[in-house]
Amino acid sequence: MSEPKTPEDSPKTTEEIAGPVEEKKDVPESTSADEKEKSAETKDAVKVNGKREKQWNLLITIGVAVVIIVAAACAFVYLTASVATKGDTVSVYYTEAFENGTVYISNMNTTEPLVFTLGNSSVIPGFEEAVTGMSVNQIKTVTIPYTKAYGAYDPGLVQTINRTGPIENTTFVVGQLYTVHYKTANTYSTIKILNVTPKTVTFDANNRMAGENLTFTIKLDNLTKKQ
């Protein structure tokens, strides 16, 4: 007769073998579709932020450009209003000298400045260019080449004429300067006497400064802007 089975020997259920079953919580599982949607949202947010950043940078660039343009315009107006430009009437004191420093003429110590309008060709081109851009009380020294001064020396302006008519009895001195009035053109010219004989006189009608590079020291005394 078989012995009765003890409780320990009785067959165990599946639950008893595996032990207590832990309670499962309802945790939603992420799917690949959810991940794609989140990734798309992230990309969209990055695109929006990037677009806003570009717009902001563009606005900053435009603002800086506007400030620079306005500042440049103001500076231009200020500077051009205070310096001599074409059409302005100026009064200047100056000293004109040869390249070796020998002074030819000067009005620096007088009360009468030279007055002229820039652009009307009343002074030599180089002198006008030197004054252009100067401000009142400014002093500058410039060397002007003969091409922008009184031009090259022209041997053709050395002439010999007979001493007849109005100059027959005129006394000429070699080296002396004379002013000649040309009635046909109603112009005046200064000539230098080079040689005198009983029947002829030879003179040079070139400007005294022709062929000379000149050094000018200029002071702008007054400036009247073109209206």
SULPEZI-V292783 format. One line per field, one symbol per residue. psi: psi as a letter, one per 30 degrees, with the letter a starting at -180 (. if undefined). A space follows every 10 residues. Layout:
psi = ???
This chain:
psi = klkkkleffk kkleeeeflk kkkkkjjkkk leeeeeeeee eeeeeeeeee eeeeeeeeee eeeeeeeeee eeeeeeeeef fglklkfkkl klklkkllfg fkkelkgegl gjlkklkkfg gflkeeeeee ekfllkgkkl klkklffgcg llkjffgjlk lkilbfgegk kkkkflkkkk jjeefhlkkk lkkekklffl kkljgkkfgk gkkkkkkkkj elkjkk.
